[in-house]
Amino acid sequence: MKKISLLLTFALVMALAVPAFAVVDNVKITGEVETVFEIGHYGENVDKTAELWADGDALDIDLPVVGDNKDSDDFPAERAFYQTIGLNITGNVENINFDLAVDTITNSFAEATRVPYSNTGYDLGEGDDTNQFKMDTALLTVTKGVSTLKAGDFADYDVDSYFIDEEDMEGVEVSTTIADYDVRAFVVGEDGDKGDDYYGVSATKNFANGSYTGKLYHARAEEKLTDLAVAATYDVNELFTVNGEVVFNSSKDQADETESDSLINLGAKYKATDVVTVRGEFETVGDKFKAAPQADLEEDNDYTKFNLGSDFALNANNTLKADYTVVDYADNSEKKNTIELALDNTTGAFTNTASVEFTTNDNYKENTDVTVLTLGTEYAMSDISTVNAKLVNKSTDKAHDDGDLSYTYLVAGLNQKLSDNISWNTEAQFITGEKNNVDGKGNSVKTKLTVSF
């Protein structure tokens, strides 16, 4: 994928050269300068504090941070003071639209102080102490008519849950329309040196009451994986919609041994009244099904999942959601059951959310229960200032295989738009709890001044 960076470098040079010619009115160069200062504390038990922060209901970071895993940068640094500069170049030349977004320069004002994570020896927190021009991330988008080409770094790339649902991928994607089919083709790889490659093409045909899609994916990782899928949606009437997908999966390991299996996903949505909408989903995955390394399934394979949910539009300002999910994972004797209630509320300048999630037999272990309470609010003080806050309380009543985990996580922020092109955002985090009966406590403050031009 390094060739992508060379392509983007060439595109940047050409775009910067364009204003010298007659098409100057068709090209617009904008930029953004971010100045960031962060301080963080991990307390006496750095590893435990990191494990609390990494939980999916807090920062949602993968641990341990090993190999090409760049998630160590997502943790707070003990101290970081730096500046980043990005450029965005847009234009239209002979009916071809292009957009080049580039993060070009990181200027460190002081050496970053990162926190050693003893489990792997990696340092936690963002820290780039080099002062140089570099092509950190870049994405070139070229559009003509119904066709779009994207090349470079994709910050959040979502193909399908069984194939790719991941951040930090890089490659090339083309989308177009051929004979009334919406076609998408891509070649991408991980942003790093691991060397896994992902290829895919899909074609969607839309009709009056729905659509159907054919998909062919291939991954070259530790195992070679191929997925052939057919998906469809159908509006039975104005109130009732169904959807489904069947995936045929084939895999070949390093010894050239081949296995195959399938995934089936079915869903439905019914608007019972103007107030109540009912949702349902069923998914079953075979025991020899091989998901790609960047997939995001409920489990790797060999499970059945059922979900039943409802949305209640209580009034213009309040929406209540209720979900019940059960997962039967064949490798374990117990079924995992989850009940979730969530309320979205708008009151004047306040936008509020509240949810509670209760899981029994978490990790498919008997009497292992987890409760997660989440409260959030955002208050628009004025056209200039917005305040937001979120509280997460997670508790377990029995030790898991990966350890007992309980914590309280609080994050609060103040966002200020000082002018049309200057904003100042500040965020504070605090977490306290325990894992394996060992306490952890941490906090951080991050402030960012953004100037656009």
Summary of the structure (lengths in Angstrom):
residues: 453
radius of gyration: 24.3
end to end distance: 30.5
largest distance: 72.5
contacts: 1405
relative contact order: 0.11
helix: 9%
strand: 64%
